[in-house]
Every structure is written in C-alpha cells, then in structure tokens.
C-alpha cells in the first residue's frame, strides 16, 4: 500500500456514521431518523462506488 486515498477514508467514515445513526434511530424509536440515515448511507456508498469506478477508468486508483 503506497499511499492513502483520503477520499475513500472520508466515504467510509461517513458510511460508518450513517450505520451508527440507524442504530441510534432504532434505539430512539424514531422512524424519521432511521429513514434519513438509510438515505444518507445509500448516497454516501453510491458516491464512493462511483468515485472508485471513475478513478479506475482514469487509471488513478
């Protein structure tokens, strides 16, 4: 591993925080928090996968 791709570290931290928010929402019994956290998780992971695919196409990964 030569260098760290910091953008992927940020995406993974965002995904972990979203997953934690799902658990917190379940604990609070708040459907709104759970739904918002799931939407955030899908957006973050989707952007991460799109970024990875783009970087592979460009040869920068």
mmCIF file as gemmi writes it, N, C-alpha and C atoms, coordinates in Angstrom:
data_model
loop_
_atom_site.group_PDB
_atom_site.id
_atom_site.type_symbol
_atom_site.label_atom_id
_atom_site.label_alt_id
_atom_site.label_comp_id
_atom_site.label_asym_id
_atom_site.label_entity_id
_atom_site.label_seq_id
_atom_site.pdbx_PDB_ins_code
_atom_site.Cartn_x
_atom_site.Cartn_y
_atom_site.Cartn_z
_atom_site.occupancy
_atom_site.B_iso_or_equiv
_atom_site.pdbx_formal_charge
_atom_site.auth_seq_id
_atom_site.auth_asym_id
_atom_site.pdbx_PDB_model_num
ATOM 1 N N . UNK Axp A 1 ? 0.847 -1.173 0 1 0 ? 1 A 1
ATOM 2 C CA . UNK Axp A 1 ? 0 0 0 1 0 ? 1 A 1
ATOM 3 C C . UNK Axp A 1 ? 0.89 1.232 0 1 0 ? 1 A 1
ATOM 4 N N . UNK Axp A 2 ? 0.882 1.941 -1.094 1 0 ? 2 A 1
ATOM 5 C CA . UNK Axp A 2 ? 1.827 3.044 -1.256 1 0 ? 2 A 1
ATOM 6 C C . UNK Axp A 2 ? 1.332 4.344 -0.658 1 0 ? 2 A 1
ATOM 7 N N . UNK Axp A 3 ? 0.088 4.692 -0.898 1 0 ? 3 A 1
ATOM 8 C CA . UNK Axp A 3 ? -0.441 5.921 -0.331 1 0 ? 3 A 1
ATOM 9 C C . UNK Axp A 3 ? -1.911 5.742 0.019 1 0 ? 3 A 1
ATOM 10 N N . UNK Axp A 4 ? -2.363 6.612 0.88 1 0 ? 4 A 1
ATOM 11 C CA . UNK Axp A 4 ? -3.746 6.522 1.349 1 0 ? 4 A 1
ATOM 12 C C . UNK Axp A 4 ? -4.613 7.398 0.46 1 0 ? 4 A 1
ATOM 13 N N . UNK Axp A 5 ? -5.71 6.854 0.008 1 0 ? 5 A 1
ATOM 14 C CA . UNK Axp A 5 ? -6.701 7.628 -0.736 1 0 ? 5 A 1
ATOM 15 C C . UNK Axp A 5 ? -7.666 8.212 0.286 1 0 ? 5 A 1
ATOM 16 N N . UNK Axp A 6 ? -7.432 9.446 0.682 1 0 ? 6 A 1
ATOM 17 C CA . UNK Axp A 6 ? -8.175 10.062 1.768 1 0 ? 6 A 1
ATOM 18 C C . UNK Axp A 6 ? -9.663 10.199 1.46 1 0 ? 6 A 1
ATOM 19 N N . UNK Axp A 7 ? -10.018 10.33 0.198 1 0 ? 7 A 1
ATOM 20 C CA . UNK Axp A 7 ? -11.425 10.449 -0.148 1 0 ? 7 A 1
ATOM 21 C C . UNK Axp A 7 ? -12.184 9.188 0.255 1 0 ? 7 A 1
ATOM 22 N N . UNK Axp A 8 ? -11.546 8.028 0.107 1 0 ? 8 A 1
ATOM 23 C CA . UNK Axp A 8 ? -12.209 6.778 0.493 1 0 ? 8 A 1
ATOM 24 C C . UNK Axp A 8 ? -12.282 6.624 2.008 1 0 ? 8 A 1
ATOM 25 N N . UNK Axp A 9 ? -11.33 7.178 2.718 1 0 ? 9 A 1
ATOM 26 C CA . UNK Axp A 9 ? -11.393 7.184 4.181 1 0 ? 9 A 1
ATOM 27 C C . UNK Axp A 9 ? -12.597 8.008 4.628 1 0 ? 9 A 1
ATOM 28 N N . UNK Axp A 10 ? -12.803 9.151 3.98 1 0 ? 10 A 1
ATOM 29 C CA . UNK Axp A 10 ? -13.939 10.005 4.328 1 0 ? 10 A 1
ATOM 30 C C . UNK Axp A 10 ? -15.274 9.326 4.002 1 0 ? 10 A 1
ATOM 31 N N . UNK Axp A 11 ? -15.339 8.677 2.83 1 0 ? 11 A 1
ATOM 32 C CA . UNK Axp A 11 ? -16.561 7.951 2.479 1 0 ? 11 A 1
ATOM 33 C C . UNK Axp A 11 ? -16.847 6.844 3.482 1 0 ? 11 A 1
ATOM 34 N N . UNK Axp A 12 ? -15.816 6.116 3.888 1 0 ? 12 A 1
ATOM 35 C CA . UNK Axp A 12 ? -16.041 5.012 4.825 1 0 ? 12 A 1
ATOM 36 C C . UNK Axp A 12 ? -16.452 5.525 6.199 1 0 ? 12 A 1
ATOM 37 N N . UNK Axp A 13 ? -15.867 6.618 6.65 1 0 ? 13 A 1
ATOM 38 C CA . UNK Axp A 13 ? -16.276 7.194 7.93 1 0 ? 13 A 1
ATOM 39 C C . UNK Axp A 13 ? -17.721 7.683 7.871 1 0 ? 13 A 1
ATOM 40 N N . UNK Axp A 14 ? -18.092 8.287 6.76 1 0 ? 14 A 1
ATOM 41 C CA . UNK Axp A 14 ? -19.477 8.723 6.601 1 0 ? 14 A 1
ATOM 42 C C . UNK Axp A 14 ? -20.443 7.556 6.614 1 0 ? 14 A 1
ATOM 43 N N . UNK Axp A 15 ? -20.059 6.453 5.971 1 0 ? 15 A 1
ATOM 44 C CA . UNK Axp A 15 ? -20.914 5.268 5.954 1 0 ? 15 A 1
ATOM 45 C C . UNK Axp A 15 ? -21.041 4.673 7.356 1 0 ? 15 A 1
ATOM 46 N N . UNK Axp A 16 ? -19.95 4.626 8.089 1 0 ? 16 A 1
ATOM 47 C CA . UNK Axp A 16 ? -19.992 4.096 9.455 1 0 ? 16 A 1
ATOM 48 C C . UNK Axp A 16 ? -20.873 4.972 10.345 1 0 ? 16 A 1
ATOM 49 N N . UNK Axp A 17 ? -20.757 6.276 10.187 1 0 ? 17 A 1
ATOM 50 C CA . UNK Axp A 17 ? -21.599 7.176 10.976 1 0 ? 17 A 1
ATOM 51 C C . UNK Axp A 17 ? -23.073 7.014 10.615 1 0 ? 17 A 1
ATOM 52 N N . UNK Axp A 18 ? -23.362 6.8 9.347 1 0 ? 18 A 1
ATOM 53 C CA . UNK Axp A 18 ? -24.748 6.58 8.929 1 0 ? 18 A 1
ATOM 54 C C . UNK Axp A 18 ? -25.286 5.277 9.508 1 0 ? 18 A 1
ATOM 55 N N . UNK Axp A 19 ? -24.469 4.236 9.499 1 0 ? 19 A 1
ATOM 56 C CA . UNK Axp A 19 ? -24.905 2.967 10.091 1 0 ? 19 A 1
ATOM 57 C C . UNK Axp A 19 ? -25.139 3.123 11.594 1 0 ? 19 A 1
ATOM 58 N N . UNK Axp A 20 ? -24.288 3.886 12.246 1 0 ? 20 A 1
ATOM 59 C CA . UNK Axp A 20 ? -24.479 4.143 13.674 1 0 ? 20 A 1
ATOM 60 C C . UNK Axp A 20 ? -25.756 4.929 13.917 1 0 ? 20 A 1
ATOM 61 N N . UNK Axp A 21 ? -26.052 5.863 13.031 1 0 ? 21 A 1
ATOM 62 C CA . UNK Axp A 21 ? -27.27 6.656 13.164 1 0 ? 21 A 1
ATOM 63 C C . UNK Axp A 21 ? -28.512 5.782 13.012 1 0 ? 21 A 1
ATOM 64 N N . UNK Axp A 22 ? -28.42 4.739 12.195 1 0 ? 22 A 1
ATOM 65 C CA . UNK Axp A 22 ? -29.54 3.806 12.079 1 0 ? 22 A 1
ATOM 66 C C . UNK Axp A 22 ? -29.793 3.146 13.426 1 0 ? 22 A 1
ATOM 67 N N . UNK Axp A 23 ? -28.741 2.69 14.068 1 0 ? 23 A 1
ATOM 68 C CA . UNK Axp A 23 ? -28.877 2.077 15.384 1 0 ? 23 A 1
ATOM 69 C C . UNK Axp A 23 ? -29.404 3.044 16.427 1 0 ? 23 A 1
ATOM 70 N N . UNK Axp A 24 ? -28.939 4.271 16.382 1 0 ? 24 A 1
ATOM 71 C CA . UNK Axp A 24 ? -29.414 5.279 17.324 1 0 ? 24 A 1
ATOM 72 C C . UNK Axp A 24 ? -30.896 5.563 17.081 1 0 ? 24 A 1
ATOM 73 N N . UNK Axp A 25 ? -31.276 5.646 15.805 1 0 ? 25 A 1
ATOM 74 C CA . UNK Axp A 25 ? -32.683 5.878 15.474 1 0 ? 25 A 1
ATOM 75 C C . UNK Axp A 25 ? -33.576 4.749 15.942 1 0 ? 25 A 1
ATOM 76 N N . UNK Axp A 26 ? -33.089 3.517 15.814 1 0 ? 26 A 1
ATOM 77 C CA . UNK Axp A 26 ? -33.867 2.373 16.305 1 0 ? 26 A 1
ATOM 78 C C . UNK Axp A 26 ? -34.004 2.464 17.827 1 0 ? 26 A 1
ATOM 79 N N . UNK Axp A 27 ? -32.926 2.823 18.486 1 0 ? 27 A 1
ATOM 80 C CA . UNK Axp A 27 ? -32.968 2.959 19.938 1 0 ? 27 A 1
ATOM 81 C C . UNK Axp A 27 ? -33.91 4.066 20.394 1 0 ? 27 A 1
ATOM 82 N N . UNK Axp A 28 ? -33.972 5.131 19.617 1 0 ? 28 A 1
ATOM 83 C CA . UNK Axp A 28 ? -34.878 6.232 19.935 1 0 ? 28 A 1
ATOM 84 C C . UNK Axp A 28 ? -36.307 5.95 19.48 1 0 ? 28 A 1
ATOM 85 N N . UNK Axp A 29 ? -36.488 4.883 18.719 1 0 ? 29 A 1
ATOM 86 C CA . UNK Axp A 29 ? -37.785 4.543 18.118 1 0 ? 29 A 1
ATOM 87 C C . UNK Axp A 29 ? -38.295 5.659 17.231 1 0 ? 29 A 1
ATOM 88 N N . UNK Axp A 30 ? -37.366 6.217 16.447 1 0 ? 30 A 1
ATOM 89 C CA . UNK Axp A 30 ? -37.691 7.318 15.546 1 0 ? 30 A 1
ATOM 90 C C . UNK Axp A 30 ? -37.549 6.832 14.108 1 0 ? 30 A 1
ATOM 91 N N . UNK Axp A 31 ? -38.67 6.678 13.443 1 0 ? 31 A 1
ATOM 92 C CA . UNK Axp A 31 ? -38.648 6.215 12.055 1 0 ? 31 A 1
ATOM 93 C C . UNK Axp A 31 ? -37.987 7.258 11.164 1 0 ? 31 A 1
ATOM 94 N N . UNK Axp A 32 ? -38.182 8.537 11.469 1 0 ? 32 A 1
ATOM 95 C CA . UNK Axp A 32 ? -37.593 9.606 10.668 1 0 ? 32 A 1
ATOM 96 C C . UNK Axp A 32 ? -36.067 9.534 10.67 1 0 ? 32 A 1
ATOM 97 N N . UNK Axp A 33 ? -35.477 9.339 11.844 1 0 ? 33 A 1
ATOM 98 C CA . UNK Axp A 33 ? -34.017 9.246 11.942 1 0 ? 33 A 1
ATOM 99 C C . UNK Axp A 33 ? -33.51 8.027 11.176 1 0 ? 33 A 1
ATOM 100 N N . UNK Axp A 34 ? -34.199 6.908 11.304 1 0 ? 34 A 1
ATOM 101 C CA . UNK Axp A 34 ? -33.786 5.684 10.611 1 0 ? 34 A 1
ATOM 102 C C . UNK Axp A 34 ? -33.846 5.881 9.101 1 0 ? 34 A 1
ATOM 103 N N . UNK Axp A 35 ? -34.937 6.453 8.612 1 0 ? 35 A 1
ATOM 104 C CA . UNK Axp A 35 ? -35.093 6.655 7.166 1 0 ? 35 A 1
ATOM 105 C C . UNK Axp A 35 ? -34.037 7.627 6.646 1 0 ? 35 A 1
ATOM 106 N N . UNK Axp A 36 ? -33.817 8.716 7.35 1 0 ? 36 A 1
ATOM 107 C CA . UNK Axp A 36 ? -32.797 9.684 6.918 1 0 ? 36 A 1
ATOM 108 C C . UNK Axp A 36 ? -31.398 9.065 6.925 1 0 ? 36 A 1
ATOM 109 N N . UNK Axp A 37 ? -31.109 8.249 7.914 1 0 ? 37 A 1
ATOM 110 C CA . UNK Axp A 37 ? -29.798 7.599 7.988 1 0 ? 37 A 1
ATOM 111 C C . UNK Axp A 37 ? -29.625 6.59 6.861 1 0 ? 37 A 1
ATOM 112 N N . UNK Axp A 38 ? -30.683 5.876 6.509 1 0 ? 38 A 1
ATOM 113 C CA . UNK Axp A 38 ? -30.594 4.921 5.398 1 0 ? 38 A 1
ATOM 114 C C . UNK Axp A 38 ? -30.376 5.653 4.085 1 0 ? 38 A 1
ATOM 115 N N . UNK Axp A 39 ? -31.092 6.759 3.884 1 0 ? 39 A 1
ATOM 116 C CA . UNK Axp A 39 ? -30.899 7.558 2.663 1 0 ? 39 A 1
ATOM 117 C C . UNK Axp A 39 ? -29.471 8.09 2.605 1 0 ? 39 A 1
ATOM 118 N N . UNK Axp A 40 ? -28.971 8.594 3.732 1 0 ? 40 A 1
ATOM 119 C CA . UNK Axp A 40 ? -27.596 9.101 3.772 1 0 ? 40 A 1
ATOM 120 C C . UNK Axp A 40 ? -26.603 7.988 3.466 1 0 ? 40 A 1
ATOM 121 N N . UNK Axp A 41 ? -26.832 6.802 4.01 1 0 ? 41 A 1
ATOM 122 C CA . UNK Axp A 41 ? -25.944 5.67 3.761 1 0 ? 41 A 1
ATOM 123 C C . UNK Axp A 41 ? -25.922 5.303 2.283 1 0 ? 41 A 1
ATOM 124 N N . UNK Axp A 42 ? -27.089 5.258 1.671 1 0 ? 42 A 1
ATOM 125 C CA . UNK Axp A 42 ? -27.153 4.927 0.236 1 0 ? 42 A 1
ATOM 126 C C . UNK Axp A 42 ? -26.437 5.976 -0.614 1 0 ? 42 A 1
ATOM 127 N N . UNK Axp A 43 ? -26.619 7.238 -0.274 1 0 ? 43 A 1
ATOM 128 C CA . UNK Axp A 43 ? -25.956 8.307 -1.035 1 0 ? 43 A 1
ATOM 129 C C . UNK Axp A 43 ? -24.434 8.255 -0.872 1 0 ? 43 A 1
ATOM 130 N N . UNK Axp A 44 ? -23.987 8.069 0.353 1 0 ? 44 A 1
ATOM 131 C CA . UNK Axp A 44 ? -22.542 8.04 0.623 1 0 ? 44 A 1
ATOM 132 C C . UNK Axp A 44 ? -21.898 6.843 -0.066 1 0 ? 44 A 1
ATOM 133 N N . UNK Axp A 45 ? -22.494 5.665 0.089 1 0 ? 45 A 1
ATOM 134 C CA . UNK Axp A 45 ? -21.905 4.473 -0.52 1 0 ? 45 A 1
ATOM 135 C C . UNK Axp A 45 ? -21.98 4.542 -2.04 1 0 ? 45 A 1
ATOM 136 N N . UNK Axp A 46 ? -23.075 5.063 -2.561 1 0 ? 46 A 1
ATOM 137 C CA . UNK Axp A 46 ? -23.197 5.215 -4.009 1 0 ? 46 A 1
ATOM 138 C C . UNK Axp A 46 ? -22.136 6.135 -4.573 1 0 ? 46 A 1
ATOM 139 N N . UNK Axp A 47 ? -21.914 7.261 -3.901 1 0 ? 47 A 1
ATOM 140 C CA . UNK Axp A 47 ? -20.865 8.182 -4.348 1 0 ? 47 A 1
ATOM 141 C C . UNK Axp A 47 ? -19.485 7.554 -4.235 1 0 ? 47 A 1
ATOM 142 N N . UNK Axp A 48 ? -19.268 6.763 -3.199 1 0 ? 48 A 1
ATOM 143 C CA . UNK Axp A 48 ? -17.979 6.084 -3.052 1 0 ? 48 A 1
ATOM 144 C C . UNK Axp A 48 ? -17.721 5.105 -4.187 1 0 ? 48 A 1
ATOM 145 N N . UNK Axp A 49 ? -18.742 4.323 -4.533 1 0 ? 49 A 1
ATOM 146 C CA . UNK Axp A 49 ? -18.582 3.374 -5.637 1 0 ? 49 A 1
ATOM 147 C C . UNK Axp A 49 ? -18.409 4.085 -6.967 1 0 ? 49 A 1
ATOM 148 N N . UNK Axp A 50 ? -19.141 5.192 -7.17 1 0 ? 50 A 1
ATOM 149 C CA . UNK Axp A 50 ? -18.983 5.954 -8.414 1 0 ? 50 A 1
ATOM 150 C C . UNK Axp A 50 ? -17.588 6.557 -8.521 1 0 ? 50 A 1
ATOM 151 N N . UNK Axp A 51 ? -17.083 7.059 -7.404 1 0 ? 51 A 1
ATOM 152 C CA . UNK Axp A 51 ? -15.737 7.637 -7.389 1 0 ? 51 A 1
ATOM 153 C C . UNK Axp A 51 ? -14.692 6.567 -7.691 1 0 ? 51 A 1
ATOM 154 N N . UNK Axp A 52 ? -14.856 5.399 -7.099 1 0 ? 52 A 1
ATOM 155 C CA . UNK Axp A 52 ? -13.908 4.309 -7.334 1 0 ? 52 A 1
ATOM 156 C C . UNK Axp A 52 ? -13.928 3.878 -8.8 1 0 ? 52 A 1
ATOM 157 N N . UNK Axp A 53 ? -15.121 3.759 -9.383 1 0 ? 53 A 1
ATOM 158 C CA . UNK Axp A 53 ? -15.227 3.367 -10.793 1 0 ? 53 A 1
ATOM 159 C C . UNK Axp A 53 ? -14.595 4.424 -11.698 1 0 ? 53 A 1
ATOM 160 N N . UNK Axp A 54 ? -14.849 5.705 -11.392 1 0 ? 54 A 1
ATOM 161 C CA . UNK Axp A 54 ? -14.269 6.786 -12.192 1 0 ? 54 A 1
ATOM 162 C C . UNK Axp A 54 ? -12.742 6.78 -12.099 1 0 ? 54 A 1
ATOM 163 N N . UNK Axp A 55 ? -12.219 6.566 -10.899 1 0 ? 55 A 1
ATOM 164 C CA . UNK Axp A 55 ? -10.777 6.566 -10.726 1 0 ? 55 A 1
ATOM 165 C C . UNK Axp A 55 ? -10.136 5.374 -11.412 1 0 ? 55 A 1
ATOM 166 N N . UNK Axp A 56 ? -10.83 4.223 -11.444 1 0 ? 56 A 1
ATOM 167 C CA . UNK Axp A 56 ? -10.312 3.076 -12.181 1 0 ? 56 A 1
ATOM 168 C C . UNK Axp A 56 ? -10.26 3.36 -13.676 1 0 ? 56 A 1
ATOM 169 N N . UNK Axp A 57 ? -11.327 4.002 -14.2 1 0 ? 57 A 1
ATOM 170 C CA . UNK Axp A 57 ? -11.338 4.348 -15.631 1 0 ? 57 A 1
ATOM 171 C C . UNK Axp A 57 ? -10.208 5.301 -15.977 1 0 ? 57 A 1
ATOM 172 N N . UNK Axp A 58 ? -9.961 6.259 -15.106 1 0 ? 58 A 1
ATOM 173 C CA . UNK Axp A 58 ? -8.909 7.253 -15.343 1 0 ? 58 A 1
ATOM 174 C C . UNK Axp A 58 ? -7.523 6.716 -15.064 1 0 ? 58 A 1
ATOM 175 N N . UNK Axp A 59 ? -7.438 5.585 -14.383 1 0 ? 59 A 1
ATOM 176 C CA . UNK Axp A 59 ? -6.144 4.99 -14.058 1 0 ? 59 A 1
ATOM 177 C C . UNK Axp A 59 ? -5.459 5.627 -12.871 1 0 ? 59 A 1
ATOM 178 N N . UNK Axp A 60 ? -6.208 6.335 -12.029 1 0 ? 60 A 1
ATOM 179 C CA . UNK Axp A 60 ? -5.609 6.998 -10.872 1 0 ? 60 A 1
ATOM 180 C C . UNK Axp A 60 ? -5.777 6.196 -9.59 1 0 ? 60 A 1
ATOM 181 N N . UNK Axp A 61 ? -6.337 5.022 -9.673 1 0 ? 61 A 1
ATOM 182 C CA . UNK Axp A 61 ? -6.574 4.232 -8.463 1 0 ? 61 A 1
ATOM 183 C C . UNK Axp A 61 ? -5.423 3.332 -8.181 1 0 ? 61 A 1
